[in-house]
Amino acid sequence: MRLQIADCYDERRRDWTGMNFFALADLHLSNAVNKPMDVFGDRWKDHQQRIRDAWIDVVSQDDVVLLPGDISWALTLAEAIPDLQWIARLPGKKLMIRGNHDYWWNGIGRVRKHLDAGMFAIQNDALSVGGYAVCGTRGWLLPSHPQFNAHRDDPLYRREQERLRLSLRAAAKFNLPIVCMLHYPPLSHLGEDTLFTALLSEFEVRLCIYGHLHQAAHRYRFEGKKDGVEYLLVSSDYLGFRPLQLPL
């Protein structure tokens, strides 16, 4: 099992009281690259400062913050380090997965090597913390999406299914309630069955959080329960750039 440091962290802290879980996807930080988010509309103006202010307001040092991808606009790990350090200075323990824009995430060993204490990257494995097993993967476009191309996208869709299976199997070994992060939505507003929802139900996941949807695309979200799994959209602009306390 990977993330041995995290496993030990769980054993020391399982009896903590007052630990809360928060989530915020799509930080889209750009401390080392010129990628201002306000080009996508006024709602993104000063979004990084707004995230910082809200995070400090609601998250304590003993809390856990889940970050389901699109963390940095950086193209290389070197460019991403200022963004990772910016996150590290905020309160709480941070658990993250890769998003579709995290091009800097190239090699999980290299990524983990550059993470500060209290920051953990999940890829094909899982982490136990605060009485929960946390797992996840990036995901991919769903067959119901109008831009889904069977020749191009189906192999990636099925590859991400297998990565999710690996992560869920690792999580199940902890014998704890499972919380899963995906970057792409695992289902749409249609509430359809997908390869992802089938696995999440099979492993009796307690809560699945996801991001990726922005602005007008928020209307394609699915929130609520399906086959025993609760789903929540946590993209930053959907939450007003404020970490959401999870119902755990």
NORHURA-V438573 format. One record per run of one state. SS is the DSSP state (H for helix, E for strand, - for the rest). FROM is the first residue (numbers start at 1). TO is the last residue. If there is no record, write none. Layout:
[[SS,FROM,TO] [SS,FROM,TO]]
//
This chain:
[[-,1,3] [H,4,13] [-,14,20] [E,21,23] [-,24,24] [E,25,25] [-,26,28] [E,29,29] [-,30,36] [H,37,40] [-,41,41] [H,42,44] [-,45,46] [H,47,58] [-,59,63] [E,64,68] [-,69,71] [E,72,72] [-,73,76] [H,77,88] [-,89,92] [E,93,97] [-,98,107] [H,108,113] [-,114,118] [E,119,121] [-,122,125] [E,126,129] [-,130,131] [E,132,137] [-,138,149] [H,150,172] [-,173,176] [E,177,182] [-,183,194] [H,195,202] [-,203,206] [E,207,210] [-,211,214] [H,215,220] [-,221,223] [E,224,226] [-,227,228] [E,229,233] [-,234,234] [E,235,235] [-,236,243] [E,244,245] [-,246,248]]
//
